[in-house]
Amino acid sequence: MLEIERAEGVYMYTPEGRPILDLISGIGVSNVGHRHPRVLAAIHAQLDKYLHLMVYGELVQAVPAQLAEALHRTLPAHLDSVYFTNSGTEAIEGALKLAKRHTGRTELISCLNAYHGSTHGALSITGSEDFKNSYRPLLPDVRHLRHNNFTDLALITGRTAAVVIETVQGEAGVRLPTPYYLPALRRRCREVGALLILDEIQCGYGRTGTMWAFEQYGIEPDILVCAKGMGGGMPIGAFISTTEIMSGFKTNPILGHCTTFGGHPVSCAAALATLQVMQDENLAAGVAEKAARFRAQLRHPSIRAVRSSGLLMAVEFDSFDVLKPIIDRALAHEGILTDWFLFCDNSLRLAPPLVITNEEIDAACAGLLRAIDYVAGG
């Protein structure tokens, strides 16, 4: 195990002062880098005002309201109602409940090899039987589509409450939607009255080169789920929908969904500062060029493919047995932290902070290639 004493920017540091270049951002969390000064300042300022006051929604608190308004300005106009949670999996749970409440239906559909979280409902729609078998029975009435398979869209029917899909599949190893797939899915949901829930917990917040990944595919969701990168390192998530759909939580029962710590003022202050940093520094605009710089350098006989949606990248090798020693070597000898994917263990995960510089990219690629050379020659 590696002990970390502090972190700053794209680096973490051991107690001995050894720098570790973070190429996974805490699994897509530290999009603006570790301990961004403006995020820290916002946290400190909120600490001087108040912490938790009352269960979320009972009192008007300025920072959550400001964050909701700032998020709304990044989104299509109809997505005007924001519900804050503590995490991505909690946001998924809320979105599932909301879809069932709004449609009066029970069937939920997601994709094979999708990952949506580890709580009961989120696990139920996760597309890996290996992850679920030890916890059955889970939610009934869940079906799975093959990602990018147009034929499977016929499985979406008048029984379907919602289709939940990652705009870009993460734990499957960065699988992008093929041309026309998401528009076809959007049309099918509308035809049968099912809601479309886009999970952008990992691929949102600028990681793919736009604020929201769905902007690149010509569609809009009925419910958007986000978390991870939105908090600048603090725990927060949200599901966002229309006022009409979200109003279903107001009656029958009167507290259709509630959370004690969702919308915590400190987390919301950090998230608001994070969003402002991303906008002021125009971080999403630099993603495509930085991703191209990685792809141009990550060339090696052992690398089978490089898949990328902006700075969400998968570097594929023959097997986990080939990949794991590379990961270990990169950390131990090059000071580079990487990882693999839950449902694609022959691919190296690269998701660095969006603030990574060209010089840091060059150093990262050189170190990874040295690790690959060492393992390949071993």
N, C-alpha and C positions, 0 to 999 in steps of 0.2 A: 504494500500500500504506500502511496505517495502522500506525504503531509504537505499541505499548503498553508503558509502563514499569512500571506497577503496577495492581493491581485491589483493590477493597474493596467488599463488599456487592453492590449491583446496578450498580456503576460500574467502568469501566476508565479509566485516565488515560494521556494521551500524555506524552512527555517534557516538553512545554511546560506540563503541568498541566491540559490540557483534559479535562473529564469526558465520557465516552461512556456513555450509558445502555444497558446490555446487555439486549436483549429476546429473546435466543435462548439464553442460558446455556451458551455453548460447545456448542450443539446438545444441549440437555437435560442437561448435566453439572452445572452449578452450582446445583442446586436449593436449597441452603441459602445461596446467595450466594458470592461470591468471598472466600476466606480467612476463613472463619468462625472466630472466636477459639477456640472449643472444638475445632474440627478442627485448627487450628494447634497448640494445646496438646498434643493427642494425638499428633501427628506428632513434636513436639519430645521428648515423653516417651519415645516408642519409639526415637528416634535415640540417646538416652542409654543404651538397653539393648542392642540389637543390630539389625543390618540382615539381610541374607541369611545364612542358616546352612547350609542343605542343600536339596536338591531337595524340592519340596512333598510332604509326607506322610511323609518319612523321620524327622522328629523332631517331638515334641509341642511346639507353640508356643502360648502362652496366648491371644494376641490373635486369631489366626484361629479358634481353637476358640470363643472368646467371641462373635465375630461370627457364626459359624455358628449358635450357640444363639440369639442375638438375632434373627436372620433367621427361624429356625424358629418362634419365638413369634409372628411376624406372619402365619404361613401356616397352611393346613389341616394337621392333625396328620400326615397321611400323607406330606407333603413334608418328610422328616426327614433327608435326606442332601444336603449342600452340597459342590459342587466349585468351588473358586475358580480363576479364570483372570486373565489380564492385561487382557482387553477383552471387548466384546460379541461380536465376530466369532469370537473363540476359544471363547467359551461356546457359540455356535451350533455350531461344529465338534464340540465335545465332545458336545453333545446329539444331533447327527446320528449320530455313532458309537455312542452309547449306545442309541439307538432301533434301529439295525440289529443291534447285538449282542444286545439283549434279544429282539427279535422273530424274528431269523433271516431277515428280509426285506430287500429292497434298494430298493424303490420309495419315493421321497420326494415329497410333495405340498406345494405352497405356493400362494400367491395371485398373480395378476397384479398388477403395480405394487407388490409387496411389496419391502422392502429389509431384508436380514438381515446385511449385511457384505460385505467385499471379498476375503476369503481364498477359497481354491479351492472348498471345499464351500459356504460361505455364498453366494458369488457364483453357484454353480450353482442354488440355490433362489431367488435374487433374481428377481423377476418383470418384468424389463425386458431385452428382447433387445439393445437398444442398448448396455447396460452389459456384456453378455457376449460379443458376437460377436468381439471382438478377442482373446479368451482361450480359444477352443475348441481342442481338445475339453475339456469340463468333465465333471462327474460324469454318468454315464449314469442312466437310469431315474428322471428327474425330470419331474413333471407339474405343471400349474398349474390352479387353480380360478379362476373369476370370483368376486371377493369379493361376499358377500351373495347369491349365486345358489344357491338351494336345489336346483335340478336338478343342478348340478355335483357335489353331494355323492355322487351315485351313482358318480362316478369313484374314490371311496375304496373299495377292495376288500380281499380277503384277501391281495393282493400288497403292500399298503401297509405300510411300516414305521412311518411317522409322517406326520402333517400338521403343518406348521409355519405358524403364523399370528400376526401382530401382533394383540393384543387390540383395539387401535385402530391403523389403518394410519397411519403417519407420513409417509413420503416420497411417498405417494400424495396428500397434501394434507389430512390429518386426516379420514379416512373411518371413521365409526363403524359397528359392526355393527347391522343392523336388528333389530327385536324378534324373538326366537326363533331367530335364525340361529346364534349360538354354541351354545345348547343342542342344536339339531339337529345341528350338527357334532360336538358331544361324544357324542351318542347314536350317530351313524354310526360314529365311531371305535371305540366300545365294541362295536358289533355285529360289526365285522370284525376286531377285535383289533389295530387300529392305535393307536399312541400319539399323544396330542395334546400338541404342544409349543407353549406360548405364549411368544412373544417380547415381553417387556416392557422391552426395553432402553431404549426412548425413552418409553413411556407409563407405566412403573412408577414406583415410589418417590414416590408422592404427587402426581404431575403431573396426574392426571385427577380428583383429589379424594378418592381412597381410596389406601391404601398400595399396593395392586395394582389395576390396572384391572379384572381379571377378577372382583373382588368385586362389581362392579356388574351382572354379567350372569348370575349364578346358576350358574356352572360352576367346575370345578377342573381344572387340567391334570395330565398325567402327568409332564411335565417343564416347569419354569419357567426362563426365561432372563432375566437382568438384568445391568445394567452402568451406564454413563453416570452418572446421578445418585447412585448408591450410594457413590461414592468421595469426594464433597465436593471434587472437583478432582484427585484422585489416580487413577491407572489401576488399574481392577479390574473384574472381571466374575464371573459365577457361573452355573452351571446346577444346578438343584435338583430332586431327584426322591425316590423312595422308596428305602429301604435295599435292598429286594428288587431293584429295577431297577438301581440303581447297583452292586450287587454283581457284575454282569456284567463289570465291569472288573477283577475280582480274578483271574480265571483265563482261560487260553487266549487270549492270553498272560497271564502273571502281572502285567505292567504294561500293562494294556489302554489306559490313557490316562495320560500324565504331562506335567508342565510344570515347568521350572526355577523360574520366578519367580511362578507362580500362587500366591496366598495370601501374597504378600510382606508381612512384618509391618508395614511402614510404611503400605502401602496399606490393610491390614486395620484398623490403628489409626485411620486417617482415616475409613474406612467405618463403623466402630463408633461413632465420635463423631458422624458424620453422621446415622446412624440415631437415636441418642439425642437429638440436636438436633431432628430431625423429630418425635419422639414428645413430648419435653418442651415444645416450642413449639407442638405440635398444628398443624403447618403444613398438613397435608392438609385439615383442617377449614375453613380459610379460602379454599381454592382456588375453590369455587363462587361465592362472593361477589365475589372479585377478577375472575374470568372474566366475570361478569355486568356488572361495572363497565366492563371493556373493551368488551363487546358494546354496552352502552347508548350509548357515546360514539363508537364507530367507525361512524358513519353519514355517507355521502357519495354523491352521484350516481354517482361512479366506482366505488364498491364494489358488486360484484354479489352477494356472499354473505359471511357470516362463519360458518365451521364451528368448533366448539369441543368438545373433551372436556377440561373443566377448563381449565388453563393451557397446553394444547397447542391452538393456534389457527391457523386459516388464513383470511386475508382475501383474497377472490378479486377479481381485476380481469379486464378483457377479454382481456389477452394479456401475455406477457412484455415486449413492447415498451412497454406502458403501465407495468408494474410496476417494471422495472429503473430507470428514472429516478427513481421515487419512493424506492426503496431508496437510491440514490446521493444524492439530495437530503436525505433524512432523516439520513444519516450526515454529510455535508459541512456542512450548515447548521443541523441541529437537534441534532446530537450523539447520534443514536439509531442503534444497530446492529440491523438486521434481516436477513432472508435470504429465499430462496425454497425450494421443495421440489424434490428430484431429479426426481420424476415428475409434478410439478404446478407448472410454472414460471410460471403466471399467478396464483399465490397467495403472499401474504406470510406468512412464518413468524413467529409470536409464541409464544415459550416462555420467559418471563422467570423469573428466580429466584423461588421460591415465597415468599421473604421480601419481595418488592416491596410497598411501602406504597400506600395509596389515593392519597396525594399524588403519588407517583411514577407511578402509573397515569394519573392525570389529566394530568400533564406529558407523559407518553409519547403519550397519545392526541391532545393538543393539537398536539404537534410533528408527529405523523404526518399529521394533518389539514392542517396548514400545508403539508407537503410535497406532499400530494395536490392541494391547491388550486393550488400553484405549477405542478405538472406539467400539471394539467387546464387551467389557464389559459394554458399556454405555447404 
